[in-house]
Amino acid sequence: MRVVGCSIAIASFFLFADWASAFELADEEWKSRCPRIVTREDLNARGIDFRPINPPQVRYPRAKAEAEQDGFARVLARVDTEGRVVDIQLVTATDPAFADSALSGVKLWRYAPTVIEGKPTCVEANVDVTFTSHY
């Protein structure tokens, strides 16, 4: 019975992975706000640690927790020069409930402002959120 549950979860993952949310800001508007944009990979290559500062816990969807269902969501966050998540987009998730929780939770995170070569810099970073029930 557990194997069947895994198969269903995998199938729903691939069906749901085809849907992704869009950024609220148009690319042109984002680029006009942030003349210098780097990725997390760029920061890692420079040895710059990019982590949220005391992020609030992402809410585990109640129905999924009660069902002891684990899940995953990946979102792409746009972080401004002051470390605020100003725009966010769903990349993939195992279930819409995990997607909603990840989007609303990560949107509240704050990061230390990123400065490269003395210039304030915006960051685009994938953020993975894993939901694990403890059963």
FENKAMO-V622205 format. One record per residue. D_LAST is the distance of its C-alpha to the last C-alpha in Angstrom with 1 decimal. Layout:
BEGIN
d_last:D_LAST
d_last:D_LAST
END
This chain:
BEGIN
d_last:16.7
d_last:13.9
d_last:16.9
d_last:18.6
d_last:15.8
d_last:16.0
d_last:19.7
d_last:19.7
d_last:17.7
d_last:20.2
d_last:23.1
d_last:22.2
d_last:21.8
d_last:25.3
d_last:26.7
d_last:25.4
d_last:26.4
d_last:30.0
d_last:29.9
d_last:30.2
d_last:31.4
d_last:34.7
d_last:35.7
d_last:37.6
d_last:40.2
d_last:42.6
d_last:42.9
d_last:46.4
d_last:45.4
d_last:42.6
d_last:45.1
d_last:47.7
d_last:45.4
d_last:44.3
d_last:47.2
d_last:45.1
d_last:41.6
d_last:39.5
d_last:36.2
d_last:33.4
d_last:34.6
d_last:38.1
d_last:36.8
d_last:34.9
d_last:38.2
d_last:40.0
d_last:37.6
d_last:36.6
d_last:33.0
d_last:31.8
d_last:28.7
d_last:28.1
d_last:29.2
d_last:26.5
d_last:24.8
d_last:23.2
d_last:19.5
d_last:19.0
d_last:17.6
d_last:14.3
d_last:15.6
d_last:14.7
d_last:14.7
d_last:12.4
d_last:9.8
d_last:10.4
d_last:10.1
d_last:6.8
d_last:9.5
d_last:10.2
d_last:13.9
d_last:16.9
d_last:20.3
d_last:23.5
d_last:26.3
d_last:29.7
d_last:30.8
d_last:34.5
d_last:35.1
d_last:38.5
d_last:40.7
d_last:39.4
d_last:35.8
d_last:34.8
d_last:32.8
d_last:35.6
d_last:34.4
d_last:31.2
d_last:30.6
d_last:27.7
d_last:27.8
d_last:24.9
d_last:21.5
d_last:19.1
d_last:19.4
d_last:22.0
d_last:19.5
d_last:18.2
d_last:21.9
d_last:23.0
d_last:20.5
d_last:21.5
d_last:25.1
d_last:25.3
d_last:23.4
d_last:25.2
d_last:28.5
d_last:28.3
d_last:28.0
d_last:31.0
d_last:32.3
d_last:35.1
d_last:38.2
d_last:39.0
d_last:42.6
d_last:44.1
d_last:47.7
d_last:48.2
d_last:47.3
d_last:44.5
d_last:42.2
d_last:39.7
d_last:36.6
d_last:34.8
d_last:31.3
d_last:28.3
d_last:25.1
d_last:21.8
d_last:18.8
d_last:15.3
d_last:12.5
d_last:9.1
d_last:6.0
d_last:3.8
d_last:0.0
END
